[in-house]
Amino acid sequence: MKTLKASAFFLLALLTSNTATALSDDFKQQASINADNQYIDLAKNIAVYKGNVTIKQGSIEITADRLEVYNHGEHGVELMVLIGRPARFSQRVGDGNNISAQAKEIRFERGTNIIKLNRSAQLTWGKNVVKGDTISYDMVRQLLNADRNANKKDQVTTILQPNESKN
């Protein structure tokens, strides 16, 4: 029961923050991608970046070992697949906190602004943490779903920090 209340509190905190402002400001900025190697197939609308991949766009910072971008011929609906040990994503949001994510694979669906973390996933919001095998986070609607690996005993874990009261 305590865990249910804590999870509900955490999700309420996610839903009431001002992420949309940070999100829209970041995506209005230019993006810079750096890597050791870049391969682009213009006919298939696929780009692959390998080795020390870093992406910066506004307050968004991403690191990975490999980035695959699938454009499907339409700007703004790209699918980005980041692979790393782990791949990492961070963004400063409207309430002044940082949201960060890490997993062995991060899928970012740009058209829907959904981040899917797969294999050893962790999402941190301020000082609060959610861990699971898979985590899906809708950046616009601010919805989070975490699942455990069906083959393992580990459950989803949420760690909430106590409120800091000013005395």
MDTraj code that builds the backbone (N, CA, C; nanometers):
import mdtraj as md
import numpy as np

residues = "MET LYS THR LEU LYS ALA SER ALA PHE PHE LEU LEU ALA LEU LEU THR SER ASN THR ALA THR ALA LEU SER ASP ASP PHE LYS GLN GLN ALA SER ILE ASN ALA ASP ASN GLN TYR ILE ASP LEU ALA LYS ASN ILE ALA VAL TYR LYS GLY ASN VAL THR ILE LYS GLN GLY SER ILE GLU ILE THR ALA ASP ARG LEU GLU VAL TYR ASN HIS GLY GLU HIS GLY VAL GLU LEU MET VAL LEU ILE GLY ARG PRO ALA ARG PHE SER GLN ARG VAL GLY ASP GLY ASN ASN ILE SER ALA GLN ALA LYS GLU ILE ARG PHE GLU ARG GLY THR ASN ILE ILE LYS LEU ASN ARG SER ALA GLN LEU THR TRP GLY LYS ASN VAL VAL LYS GLY ASP THR ILE SER TYR ASP MET VAL ARG GLN LEU LEU ASN ALA ASP ARG ASN ALA ASN LYS LYS ASP GLN VAL THR THR ILE LEU GLN PRO ASN GLU SER LYS ASN".split()
xyz = np.array([
    [0.0827, -0.1192, 0.0000],
    [0.0000, 0.0000, 0.0000],
    [0.0869, 0.1253, 0.0000],
    [0.1967, 0.1229, 0.0821],
    [0.2874, 0.2363, 0.0864],
    [0.3490, 0.2616, -0.0502],
    [0.3902, 0.1530, -0.1187],
    [0.4504, 0.1658, -0.2503],
    [0.3519, 0.2252, -0.3493],
    [0.2263, 0.1842, -0.3427],
    [0.1240, 0.2380, -0.4321],
    [0.1073, 0.3871, -0.4097],
    [0.1016, 0.4303, -0.2834],
    [0.0882, 0.5729, -0.2534],
    [0.2096, 0.6503, -0.3017],
    [0.3286, 0.5946, -0.2800],
    [0.4518, 0.6618, -0.3228],
    [0.4555, 0.6747, -0.4741],
    [0.4191, 0.5696, -0.5441],
    [0.4172, 0.5740, -0.6899],
    [0.3150, 0.6746, -0.7401],
    [0.1993, 0.6785, -0.6767],
    [0.0961, 0.7752, -0.7160],
    [0.1458, 0.9173, -0.6935],
    [0.2145, 0.9408, -0.5805],
    [0.2701, 1.0738, -0.5533],
    [0.3721, 1.1121, -0.6591],
    [0.4604, 1.0175, -0.6937],
    [0.5632, 1.0435, -0.7945],
    [0.4999, 1.0780, -0.9292],
    [0.4010, 1.0009, -0.9691],
    [0.3353, 1.0274, -1.0970],
    [0.2605, 1.1601, -1.0932],
    [0.2013, 1.1953, -0.9800],
    [0.1352, 1.3247, -0.9672],
    [0.2360, 1.4376, -0.9839],
    [0.3545, 1.4207, -0.9243],
    [0.4593, 1.5219, -0.9386],
    [0.5000, 1.5359, -1.0854],
    [0.5094, 1.4240, -1.1556],
    [0.5430, 1.4294, -1.2981],
    [0.4364, 1.5039, -1.3776],
    [0.3117, 1.4772, -1.3455],
    [0.2019, 1.5352, -1.4219],
    [0.1823, 1.6843, -1.3962],
    [0.2231, 1.7334, -1.2803],
    [0.1972, 1.8736, -1.2481],
    [0.3152, 1.9646, -1.2773],
    [0.4249, 1.9117, -1.3265],
    [0.5389, 1.9974, -1.3564],
    [0.5233, 2.0632, -1.4928],
    [0.6142, 2.1539, -1.5223],
    [0.6036, 2.2354, -1.6438],
    [0.7017, 2.1883, -1.7498],
    [0.6916, 2.0636, -1.7927],
    [0.7833, 2.0088, -1.8908],
    [0.7587, 2.0629, -2.0307],
    [0.6380, 2.0895, -2.0671],
    [0.6062, 2.1312, -2.2039],
    [0.6843, 2.2547, -2.2454],
    [0.7059, 2.3498, -2.1548],
    [0.7815, 2.4695, -2.1881],
    [0.9243, 2.4350, -2.2248],
    [0.9914, 2.3558, -2.1425],
    [1.1287, 2.3174, -2.1714],
    [1.1352, 2.2374, -2.3002],
    [1.0407, 2.1493, -2.3192],
    [1.0374, 2.0660, -2.4378],
    [1.0277, 2.1507, -2.5642],
    [0.9338, 2.2433, -2.5689],
    [0.9154, 2.3231, -2.6899],
    [1.0349, 2.4144, -2.7137],
    [1.0941, 2.4716, -2.6072],
    [1.2112, 2.5564, -2.6236],
    [1.3296, 2.4768, -2.6765],
    [1.3520, 2.3568, -2.6239],
    [1.4647, 2.2756, -2.6687],
    [1.4520, 2.2383, -2.8156],
    [1.3323, 2.2004, -2.8588],
    [1.3170, 2.1570, -2.9969],
    [1.3158, 2.2720, -3.0969],
    [1.3158, 2.3954, -3.0484],
    [1.3313, 2.5119, -3.1361],
    [1.4781, 2.5446, -3.1596],
    [1.5670, 2.4817, -3.0851],
    [1.7111, 2.5042, -3.0959],
    [1.7699, 2.4117, -3.2016],
    [1.8871, 2.4491, -3.2513],
    [1.9554, 2.3614, -3.3456],
    [2.0153, 2.2434, -3.2709],
    [2.0229, 2.1296, -3.3372],
    [2.0810, 2.0091, -3.2785],
    [2.2192, 1.9867, -3.3381],
    [2.3130, 1.9461, -3.2533],
    [2.4491, 1.9167, -3.2963],
    [2.4799, 1.7720, -3.2623],
    [2.5209, 1.6930, -3.3637],
    [2.5538, 1.5517, -3.3439],
    [2.7020, 1.5328, -3.3750],
    [2.7739, 1.4736, -3.2814],
    [2.9153, 1.4432, -3.3008],
    [2.9365, 1.2943, -3.2814],
    [3.0252, 1.2363, -3.3623],
    [3.0557, 1.0934, -3.3518],
    [3.1890, 1.0669, -3.4200],
    [3.2453, 0.9497, -3.3928],
    [3.3701, 0.9108, -3.4580],
    [3.3476, 0.8768, -3.6047],
    [3.2282, 0.8271, -3.6385],
    [3.1978, 0.7861, -3.7757],
    [3.0519, 0.8156, -3.8056],
    [3.0265, 0.8559, -3.9301],
    [2.8892, 0.8840, -3.9747],
    [2.8666, 0.8182, -4.1103],
    [2.7536, 0.7503, -4.1227],
    [2.7145, 0.6871, -4.2490],
    [2.5709, 0.7279, -4.2777],
    [2.5469, 0.7807, -4.3981],
    [2.4110, 0.8219, -4.4351],
    [2.3738, 0.7564, -4.5677],
    [2.2578, 0.6925, -4.5714],
    [2.2021, 0.6367, -4.6941],
    [2.0842, 0.7262, -4.7318],
    [2.1076, 0.8203, -4.8230],
    [2.0041, 0.9171, -4.8605],
    [1.8839, 0.8510, -4.9269],
    [1.9063, 0.7459, -5.0028],
    [1.7964, 0.6785, -5.0716],
    [1.7004, 0.6121, -4.9728],
    [1.7539, 0.5601, -4.8614],
    [1.6713, 0.4907, -4.7633],
    [1.6357, 0.5790, -4.6438],
    [1.6854, 0.7033, -4.6413],
    [1.6608, 0.7965, -4.5300],
    [1.7052, 0.7395, -4.3956],
    [1.8277, 0.6845, -4.3934],
    [1.8844, 0.6269, -4.2720],
    [2.0205, 0.6905, -4.2468],
    [2.0456, 0.7267, -4.1210],
    [2.1774, 0.7760, -4.0811],
    [2.2247, 0.6935, -3.9625],
    [2.3522, 0.6569, -3.9625],
    [2.4101, 0.5798, -3.8531],
    [2.5360, 0.6533, -3.8063],
    [2.5424, 0.6806, -3.6762],
    [2.6577, 0.7447, -3.6138],
    [2.7162, 0.6443, -3.5165],
    [2.8498, 0.6263, -3.5213],
    [2.9132, 0.5263, -3.4350],
    [3.0312, 0.5879, -3.3604],
    [3.0484, 0.5440, -3.2372],
    [3.1635, 0.5820, -3.1570],
    [3.1513, 0.7181, -3.0916],
    [3.1464, 0.7222, -2.9594],
    [3.1433, 0.8472, -2.8825],
    [3.0390, 0.9454, -2.9345],
    [2.9186, 0.8982, -2.9534],
    [2.8105, 0.9818, -3.0061],
    [2.7637, 1.0782, -2.8975],
    [2.7582, 1.2071, -2.9311],
    [2.7017, 1.3082, -2.8412],
    [2.6060, 1.3955, -2.9209],
    [2.4947, 1.4281, -2.8591],
    [2.3946, 1.5153, -2.9208],
    [2.3610, 1.6241, -2.8204],
    [2.3590, 1.7485, -2.8662],
    [2.3164, 1.8607, -2.7827],
    [2.2102, 1.9382, -2.8593],
    [2.1005, 1.9691, -2.7907],
    [1.9939, 2.0519, -2.8471],
    [1.9278, 2.1244, -2.7306],
    [1.9566, 2.2525, -2.7178],
    [1.9068, 2.3273, -2.6026],
    [1.9612, 2.2654, -2.4759],
    [1.8741, 2.2323, -2.3815],
    [1.9189, 2.1692, -2.2565],
    [1.9303, 2.0176, -2.2688],
    [1.8950, 1.9623, -2.3832],
    [1.9019, 1.8170, -2.4037],
    [2.0458, 1.7759, -2.4326],
    [2.0919, 1.6736, -2.3599],
    [2.2226, 1.6146, -2.3846],
    [2.2070, 1.4635, -2.3910],
    [2.2648, 1.4032, -2.4953],
    [2.2530, 1.2598, -2.5175],
    [2.3918, 1.2043, -2.5468],
    [2.4235, 1.0898, -2.4872],
    [2.5472, 1.0193, -2.5203],
    [2.5139, 0.8733, -2.5475],
    [2.5872, 0.8144, -2.6415],
    [2.5661, 0.6739, -2.6775],
    [2.6877, 0.6224, -2.7521],
    [2.6925, 0.4915, -2.7703],
    [2.7961, 0.4306, -2.8526],
    [2.7552, 0.4318, -2.9998],
    [2.6237, 0.4276, -3.0224],
    [2.5719, 0.4214, -3.1596],
    [2.4362, 0.4910, -3.1650],
    [2.4123, 0.5623, -3.2726],
    [2.2832, 0.6267, -3.2993],
    [2.2398, 0.5895, -3.4396],
    [2.1159, 0.5407, -3.4499],
    [2.0554, 0.5127, -3.5804],
    [1.9346, 0.6041, -3.5938],
    [1.9259, 0.6767, -3.7057],
    [1.8141, 0.7677, -3.7297],
    [1.7410, 0.7201, -3.8545],
    [1.6115, 0.6925, -3.8379],
    [1.5263, 0.6492, -3.9481],
    [1.4276, 0.7611, -3.9758],
    [1.4369, 0.8212, -4.0958],
    [1.3554, 0.9380, -4.1266],
    [1.2252, 0.9007, -4.1943],
    [1.2214, 0.7988, -4.2725],
    [1.1029, 0.7538, -4.3457],
    [1.0502, 0.8621, -4.4404],
    [1.1381, 0.9553, -4.4789],
    [1.1024, 1.0551, -4.5792],
    [1.0182, 1.1708, -4.5311],
    [0.9937, 1.1808, -4.4015],
    [0.9090, 1.2885, -4.3507],
    [0.9772, 1.3560, -4.2320],
    [1.0059, 1.4847, -4.2424],
    [1.0725, 1.5598, -4.1369],
    [0.9838, 1.5687, -4.0122],
    [1.0451, 1.5514, -3.8952],
    [0.9725, 1.5651, -3.7703],
    [0.9153, 1.4362, -3.7142],
    [0.9244, 1.3262, -3.7879],
    [0.8729, 1.1984, -3.7371],
    [0.9837, 1.0930, -3.7292],
    [1.1059, 1.1395, -3.7174],
    [1.2188, 1.0471, -3.7129],
    [1.2099, 0.9536, -3.5920],
    [1.2650, 0.8357, -3.6106],
    [1.2853, 0.7411, -3.5020],
    [1.4351, 0.7380, -3.4778],
    [1.4760, 0.7643, -3.3536],
    [1.6173, 0.7607, -3.3177],
    [1.6381, 0.6454, -3.2210],
    [1.7337, 0.5596, -3.2526],
    [1.7664, 0.4458, -3.1668],
    [1.9092, 0.4657, -3.1179],
    [1.9228, 0.4791, -2.9860],
    [2.0529, 0.4982, -2.9229],
    [2.0922, 0.3698, -2.8520],
    [2.2148, 0.3255, -2.8733],
    [2.2637, 0.2031, -2.8127],
    [2.3908, 0.2373, -2.7358],
    [2.4009, 0.1875, -2.6134],
    [2.5196, 0.2175, -2.5331],
    [2.5306, 0.1276, -2.4129],
    [2.6343, 0.1537, -2.3349],
    [2.6591, 0.0764, -2.2126],
    [2.6712, 0.1694, -2.0936],
    [2.5740, 0.2438, -2.0546],
    [2.4425, 0.2620, -2.1188],
    [2.4410, 0.3866, -2.2082],
    [2.3338, 0.4010, -2.2864],
    [2.3062, 0.5272, -2.3553],
    [2.2390, 0.6179, -2.2530],
    [2.2636, 0.7488, -2.2619],
    [2.2105, 0.8427, -2.1619],
    [2.1417, 0.9614, -2.2284],
    [2.0351, 1.0077, -2.1630],
    [1.9572, 1.1238, -2.2082],
    [1.9343, 1.2128, -2.0863],
    [1.9503, 1.3454, -2.1010],
    [1.9135, 1.4366, -1.9922],
    [1.8551, 1.5645, -2.0512],
    [1.7656, 1.6275, -1.9728],
    [1.7006, 1.7521, -2.0143],
    [1.6612, 1.8311, -1.8901],
    [1.6826, 1.9612, -1.8949],
    [1.6354, 2.0487, -1.7877],
    [1.4904, 2.0828, -1.8192],
    [1.4036, 2.0716, -1.7195],
    [1.2605, 2.0953, -1.7417],
    [1.2164, 2.2239, -1.6735],
    [1.0919, 2.2632, -1.7008],
    [1.0383, 2.3912, -1.6579],
    [1.0402, 2.4175, -1.5094],
    [1.0398, 2.3132, -1.4251],
    [1.0418, 2.3349, -1.2805],
    [1.1839, 2.3490, -1.2262],
    [1.2835, 2.3523, -1.3170],
    [1.4223, 2.3690, -1.2763],
    [1.4946, 2.2386, -1.2501],
    [1.4230, 2.1278, -1.2423],
    [1.4845, 1.9971, -1.2228],
    [1.5382, 1.9433, -1.3536],
    [1.6201, 1.8418, -1.3430],
    [1.6646, 1.7676, -1.4594],
    [1.5917, 1.6356, -1.4632],
    [1.5580, 1.5926, -1.5837],
    [1.5091, 1.4574, -1.6034],
    [1.6199, 1.3871, -1.6807],
    [1.6575, 1.2696, -1.6337],
    [1.7612, 1.1955, -1.7044],
    [1.7173, 1.0506, -1.7175],
    [1.7683, 0.9870, -1.8208],
    [1.7323, 0.8488, -1.8486],
    [1.8556, 0.7762, -1.8971],
    [1.8607, 0.6482, -1.8647],
    [1.9683, 0.5655, -1.9169],
    [1.9178, 0.4240, -1.9364],
    [1.9712, 0.3581, -2.0381],
    [1.9380, 0.2191, -2.0688],
    [2.0368, 0.1703, -2.1737],
    [2.0376, 0.0415, -2.1957],
    [2.1238, -0.0115, -2.3016],
    [2.0714, 0.0276, -2.4389],
    [1.9393, 0.0507, -2.4480],
    [1.8796, 0.0989, -2.5728],
    [1.7739, 0.2037, -2.5394],
    [1.7833, 0.3181, -2.6071],
    [1.6842, 0.4243, -2.5928],
    [1.6263, 0.4510, -2.7304],
    [1.4937, 0.4430, -2.7400],
    [1.4241, 0.4726, -2.8659],
    [1.3464, 0.6019, -2.8468],
    [1.3731, 0.6996, -2.9317],
    [1.3044, 0.8284, -2.9237],
    [1.2230, 0.8463, -3.0503],
    [1.0901, 0.8471, -3.0351],
    [0.9990, 0.8664, -3.1470],
    [0.9665, 1.0150, -3.1534],
    [1.0323, 1.0850, -3.2438],
    [1.0219, 1.2298, -3.2471],
    [0.8813, 1.2786, -3.2799],
    [0.8077, 1.2072, -3.3606],
    [0.6730, 1.2486, -3.3980],
    [0.5751, 1.2472, -3.2820],
    [0.5977, 1.1581, -3.1848],
    [0.5089, 1.1477, -3.0696],
    [0.5750, 1.1937, -2.9401],
    [0.7055, 1.2275, -2.9461],
    [0.7832, 1.2679, -2.8282],
    [0.7767, 1.1639, -2.7171],
    [0.7905, 1.0381, -2.7566],
    [0.7929, 0.9277, -2.6610],
    [0.9332, 0.8683, -2.6570],
    [0.9840, 0.8510, -2.5338],
    [1.1128, 0.7869, -2.5128],
    [1.0857, 0.6490, -2.4549],
    [1.1451, 0.5459, -2.5161],
    [1.1326, 0.4093, -2.4649],
    [1.2714, 0.3610, -2.4253],
    [1.2851, 0.3250, -2.2987],
    [1.4111, 0.2754, -2.2449],
    [1.4014, 0.1241, -2.2339],
    [1.4972, 0.0533, -2.2907],
    [1.4948, -0.0928, -2.2891],
    [1.6231, -0.1489, -2.2298],
    [1.6088, -0.2497, -2.1450],
    [1.7184, -0.3220, -2.0825],
    [1.7938, -0.2334, -1.9827],
    [1.7785, -0.2671, -1.8575],
    [1.8424, -0.1943, -1.7458],
    [1.8082, -0.0457, -1.7499],
    [1.6797, -0.0170, -1.7543],
    [1.6313, 0.1202, -1.7700],
    [1.6232, 0.1918, -1.6354],
    [1.6537, 0.3200, -1.6397],
    [1.6416, 0.4038, -1.5205],
    [1.6041, 0.5444, -1.5639],
    [1.5038, 0.6015, -1.4958],
    [1.4609, 0.7383, -1.5220],
    [1.4686, 0.8141, -1.3903],
    [1.5360, 0.9283, -1.3909],
    [1.5517, 1.0095, -1.2708],
    [1.4888, 1.1450, -1.2945],
    [1.4050, 1.1886, -1.2004],
    [1.3382, 1.3190, -1.2064],
    [1.3755, 1.3919, -1.0787],
    [1.4616, 1.4934, -1.0879],
    [1.5126, 1.5564, -0.9667],
    [1.5927, 1.4529, -0.8916],
    [1.5523, 1.4207, -0.7683],
    [1.6216, 1.3193, -0.6886],
    [1.5464, 1.1873, -0.6856],
    [1.4304, 1.1779, -0.7500],
    [1.3485, 1.0572, -0.7504],
    [1.3884, 0.9681, -0.8677],
    [1.3797, 0.8366, -0.8470],
    [1.4293, 0.7416, -0.9462],
    [1.3264, 0.6310, -0.9694],
    [1.3106, 0.5907, -1.0963],
    [1.2319, 0.4727, -1.1324],
    [1.3248, 0.3800, -1.2097],
    [1.3268, 0.2517, -1.1696],
    [1.4109, 0.1520, -1.2354],
    [1.3238, 0.0363, -1.2799],
    [1.3544, -0.0178, -1.3962],
    [1.2835, -0.1337, -1.4474],
    [1.3561, -0.1867, -1.5686],
    [1.3046, -0.2935, -1.6256],
    [1.3667, -0.3458, -1.7478],
    [1.3298, -0.2583, -1.8665],
    [1.2045, -0.2081, -1.8673],
    [1.1612, -0.1164, -1.9725],
    [1.0841, -0.0009, -1.9095],
    [1.1066, 0.1178, -1.9620],
    [1.0343, 0.2371, -1.9189],
    [0.9954, 0.3137, -2.0437],
    [0.8707, 0.3548, -2.0488],
    [0.8217, 0.4383, -2.1575],
    [0.7788, 0.5712, -2.0974],
    [0.8244, 0.6822, -2.1575],
    [0.7914, 0.8140, -2.1044],
    [0.7420, 0.9032, -2.2177],
    [0.6187, 0.9514, -2.2068],
    [0.5595, 1.0446, -2.3021],
    [0.5945, 1.1851, -2.2534],
    [0.6834, 1.2535, -2.3244],
    [0.7353, 1.3826, -2.2811],
    [0.6291, 1.4927, -2.2834],
    [0.5316, 1.4848, -2.3709],
    [0.4294, 1.5884, -2.3814],
    [0.3173, 1.5645, -2.2813],
    [0.2617, 1.4441, -2.2799],
    [0.1509, 1.4134, -2.1888],
    [0.2005, 1.3804, -2.0489],
    [0.3333, 1.3639, -2.0338],
    [0.3986, 1.3361, -1.9067],
    [0.3438, 1.2095, -1.8415],
    [0.3420, 1.1026, -1.9190],
    [0.2967, 0.9730, -1.8705],
    [0.4151, 0.8776, -1.8676],
    [0.4281, 0.8036, -1.7591],
    [0.5380, 0.7113, -1.7421],
    [0.4832, 0.5720, -1.7163],
    [0.5407, 0.4725, -1.7832],
    [0.5031, 0.3334, -1.7611],
    [0.6319, 0.2527, -1.7491],
    [0.6460, 0.1769, -1.6414],
    [0.7647, 0.0945, -1.6206],
    [0.7228, -0.0504, -1.6016],
    [0.8020, -0.1425, -1.6571],
    [0.7743, -0.2860, -1.6469],
    [0.9016, -0.3605, -1.6107],
    [0.8821, -0.4757, -1.5484],
    [0.9950, -0.5629, -1.5198],
    [1.0121, -0.6607, -1.6347],
    [1.1243, -0.7259, -1.6381],
    [1.1484, -0.8309, -1.7348],
    [1.0709, -0.9537, -1.6900],
    [0.9895, -1.0096, -1.7762],
    [0.9041, -1.1235, -1.7400],
    [0.9855, -1.2449, -1.6971],
    [1.1095, -1.2554, -1.7425],
    [1.1923, -1.3720, -1.7105],
    [1.2732, -1.3552, -1.5823],
    [1.2670, -1.2377, -1.5201],
    [1.3468, -1.2116, -1.4001],
    [1.2559, -1.1829, -1.2819],
    [1.3107, -1.1981, -1.1619],
    [1.2345, -1.1732, -1.0411],
    [1.2318, -1.0255, -1.0040],
    [1.3238, -0.9464, -1.0564],
    [1.3305, -0.8050, -1.0202],
    [1.2041, -0.7317, -1.0609],
    [1.1489, -0.6587, -0.9669],
    [1.0304, -0.5783, -0.9957],
    [1.0724, -0.4367, -1.0312],
    [0.9760, -0.3568, -1.0714],
    [0.9983, -0.2153, -1.0932],
    [1.0232, -0.1520, -0.9570],
    [1.1203, -0.0631, -0.9478],
    [1.1531, 0.0037, -0.8226],
    [1.1383, 0.1534, -0.8394],
    [1.0691, 0.2173, -0.7448],
    [1.0569, 0.3631, -0.7408],
    [1.1173, 0.4100, -0.6092],
    [1.2094, 0.5039, -0.6177],
    [1.2744, 0.5586, -0.4990],
    [1.2381, 0.7063, -0.4918],
    [1.1627, 0.7418, -0.3880],
    [1.1189, 0.8793, -0.3685],
    [1.1935, 0.9401, -0.2506],
    [1.2441, 1.0599, -0.2707],
    [1.3127, 1.1310, -0.1641],
    [1.2106, 1.2042, -0.0774],
    [1.2405, 1.2212, 0.0507],
    [1.1466, 1.2949, 0.1366],
    [1.1404, 1.4423, 0.0972],
    [1.0285, 1.5050, 0.1298],
    [1.0159, 1.6489, 0.1063],
    [1.1159, 1.7208, 0.1938],
    [1.1809, 1.8201, 0.1355],
    [1.2735, 1.9007, 0.2138],
    [1.1954, 2.0176, 0.2715],
    [1.1774, 2.0160, 0.4035],
    [1.1021, 2.1237, 0.4655],
    [1.1984, 2.2308, 0.5154],
    [1.1553, 2.3540, 0.5040],
    [1.2349, 2.4671, 0.5504],
    [1.1895, 2.5046, 0.6899],
    [1.2796, 2.4987, 0.7831],
    [1.2460, 2.5318, 0.9222],
    [1.2985, 2.6678, 0.9593],
])
top = md.Topology()
chain = top.add_chain()
for i, resn in enumerate(residues, 1):
    res = top.add_residue(resn, chain, resSeq=i)
    for name in ("N", "CA", "C"):
        top.add_atom(name, md.element.get_by_symbol(name[0]), res)
traj = md.Trajectory(xyz[None], top)
